[in-house]
C-alpha cells in the first residue's frame, strides 16, 4: 500500500516503527517533517485513516502483545519498553483495546 503514502507519512511510519519506545509527540514529529501540528495531523489521518496518536498507541500495544506472549518480562518493564512509562495508563489503554488486562492477555495467548 505504500505507493499511496506520501514521503512524509512514510518517513513518520519508519520513525514510529524504529523509535516507538521513545517519548514521541505529535508536535515533535510535526517539527521533524517541518509541518504545523494541525496540518501534519490532518495529512496523517487522511492517509492512514486514523489519527497519529491512535496509530502510535495501537502500534505500541501490538509490540506489547508480542512481548507479553513471547517473553517473561514483567508488565511494568514491557510498558516502559514500548514507550508507555505509566503502568496504570498502559493497563487502562490495553484493557480498552483488548478487553483484557495485560496479565489476562498473557495467560490467554501464551
N, C-alpha and C positions, 0 to 999 in steps of 0.2 A: 504493500500500500504506500510505500514511501515516495513513489513518484508524485503523489498528490500533496506531499508535505513541502512547505517552504523550507528554505535553508535555515531560517531562524528556528522553526519548530524542530527540525531535525537536530540542530545543534543543542537545543534545550533538552530534547529527549535523550541524546547521548550524555549530556551533562547529568541529568537525573539518574540515568542508569548506572553511571560510574560513581557519582558522588551523593547518592540518596541518603547516606548515613551522616552527611554533614548537615549543618543548620542552613537550610535553603529557604529563602523567602521570595515571594513574587517580586518584591521591589528589587532585590539583589539580582534576580535573573533578568528583569526588565533592563536594569542598568547594564548588565553584561552584553545584552543584544542592542543596546542604545535605543530603547523604546520607552515611552512612558508606561508606568504600570498598567494604567487603564487600557491603553491601546494593545500592549502585549497580551493582556488578559483576554481581550476580545479576539485577537488573532489566534491565540492558543485554543480557545473554546470553539471557534469556528472550524478550525482544522481537526481538532481532536474529539469534538462532540461532548467534551466535559471541561470544566474549569481546571486551571493549573493546580490549585491546592488539592482538589479532589483527585486529580490524576496522581499527583505526588504521594498522597496518602494511600491510595489504592496500590501503588507500586511498592511502597514501603510495607504494606500489610502482606502483599504476595511474598516478599522476601522473608518476612517474619514467619509466615506459614511454613515456608521451606525449612527454616531453622528450627521451628517447633517440632516438625516431623522427622528431620534428618540429624538432629544433634541433641545433646544432653544439656545444652546451655540453659542457664537459669533465665526465667522470663524477664527479670529485671535487666539482665545483660542483653537479651535479644532486643528489647525495646530500644535500648541505647544504640545497639549495633545497626538498627535500621533508621536511626535519625529521629526517634520519638523518645526523648530522655525522661519524660514524665510518665512513670509507671501507671498511675491511675488513669491518666488520659489515654494512654496506649490501650489499657484494658477496656475502657469505655468505647473507644473507636473500634477496637477489634470485635467486641460483642455486637456493636451496632451493625457492623459489616457482615459478620458470620453467624450471629445468633448464639455464639458460644464464647465462653471465656477462653483466653489462651491455653489455660490448663486443660479445659474440657476438649478443646480442639486437638491438643497434643494426644490426649488419651484416645480420642475417637479415630484419628487418622494416622497414628503411628504404625 
